[in-house]
Amino acid sequence: MATIEVTEKNFNEIADEGIVLLDFWASWCAPCRMFGPIFEKSSEKHNDIKFGKIDTEAEQGLAQGFEITSIPTVMAIRDGIVVFAQPGVLPESALEDLIGQVRALDMEAIRAELANELRAQND
């Protein structure tokens, strides 16, 4: 699967289920241009994962909403829950390792942990 251009309009339908990797980038950013081909190559290997690119210049609302302060930033979302976010260029091996870790997550445990945190905040 090739990468998808993610906008405020299509974000929710893309990120609600399954595994989604996002690349926050800008055309003027040299490290972003270095990471782009790595991200694209990975998207071609993993057809079951959605790979989205968010142009931080065009989609400032999304960048601000996720508090992106440095680009490129890679974010992993699984079943609508952000499970990873890190600025900087990831080498191909690190991106592949991240994909393996996101696949291995116990989402039931993560949902239970989030529910416990929410209850604790409301008490």
C-alpha positions in Angstrom: 0.0 0.0 0.0 1.3 3.4 -0.9 1.2 6.3 1.6 -2.0 8.2 2.1 -2.2 12.0 2.4 -3.8 12.6 5.8 -5.9 15.7 6.4 -8.2 16.9 9.1 -11.1 15.8 6.9 -10.0 12.1 6.5 -8.0 11.7 9.7 -10.7 10.0 11.8 -11.7 7.4 9.1 -8.0 6.5 8.7 -7.0 6.3 12.3 -10.0 4.7 14.0 -9.1 1.0 13.5 -6.1 -1.1 12.8 -2.5 0.0 12.8 -1.7 3.5 11.4 1.8 5.0 11.1 1.9 8.7 10.5 4.8 10.8 9.2 4.5 14.5 10.2 6.7 16.4 7.7 7.2 19.5 5.6 8.6 20.1 2.2 11.3 22.5 3.4 12.6 20.0 6.0 15.8 18.2 4.9 15.5 15.3 7.5 11.9 14.8 6.4 13.1 14.4 2.8 15.6 11.8 4.0 13.0 9.9 5.9 10.3 10.0 3.2 11.8 7.1 1.1 12.3 4.9 4.2 8.6 5.4 5.1 7.4 4.8 1.6 9.5 1.6 1.3 8.0 0.3 4.5 4.5 1.1 3.3 5.1 -1.1 0.3 6.1 -4.1 2.6 3.2 -3.9 5.0 -0.1 -4.0 3.2 -2.1 -4.5 6.4 -0.9 -1.1 7.9 -2.1 2.3 6.8 0.9 4.7 6.3 -0.2 8.4 6.3 1.8 11.5 5.6 0.7 14.8 7.3 2.1 17.9 5.8 2.5 20.1 8.8 2.3 23.3 6.7 -1.0 22.4 5.1 -2.4 20.6 8.2 -1.5 23.0 11.0 -4.5 22.0 13.0 -3.5 18.3 13.1 0.1 19.2 13.9 -1.0 21.5 16.8 -3.5 19.0 18.0 -0.8 16.4 18.4 1.6 18.9 19.8 4.2 18.3 17.0 7.2 20.6 17.8 9.8 18.9 15.7 9.7 17.2 12.3 9.9 14.6 11.1 7.8 13.0 13.8 6.7 9.4 13.5 3.5 8.4 15.3 1.9 5.0 15.6 -1.8 4.6 16.3 -3.5 1.3 17.0 -7.3 0.9 17.1 -7.6 4.7 17.6 -5.1 4.9 20.4 -1.7 6.7 20.0 0.8 4.1 21.2 4.1 5.8 20.0 5.3 9.2 18.9 8.9 10.3 18.4 10.6 13.1 16.5 13.6 12.4 14.3 14.6 10.3 11.4 14.2 6.6 12.0 16.5 4.2 10.1 14.7 1.5 8.2 15.6 -1.1 10.8 14.2 1.0 13.7 11.0 1.6 11.7 10.6 -2.2 11.1 11.3 -2.8 14.8 8.6 -0.3 15.7 6.1 -2.0 13.4 6.9 -5.4 15.2 6.4 -3.8 18.6 3.1 -2.2 17.6 1.8 -5.5 16.2 2.7 -7.3 19.4 0.8 -4.9 21.8 -1.9 -6.3 24.0 -4.6 -3.8 23.2 -6.9 -5.1 25.9 -4.3 -4.4 28.5 -3.7 -0.9 27.1 -7.5 -0.1 27.1 -7.8 -1.4 30.7 -4.8 0.8 31.7 -6.3 3.9 30.0 -9.7 3.2 31.7 -7.9 3.0 35.1 -6.1 6.3 34.5 -9.4 7.9 33.5 -11.1 6.6 36.7 -8.2 7.8 38.8 -8.4 11.3 37.3 -12.1 11.5 38.0 -11.9 10.4 41.6 
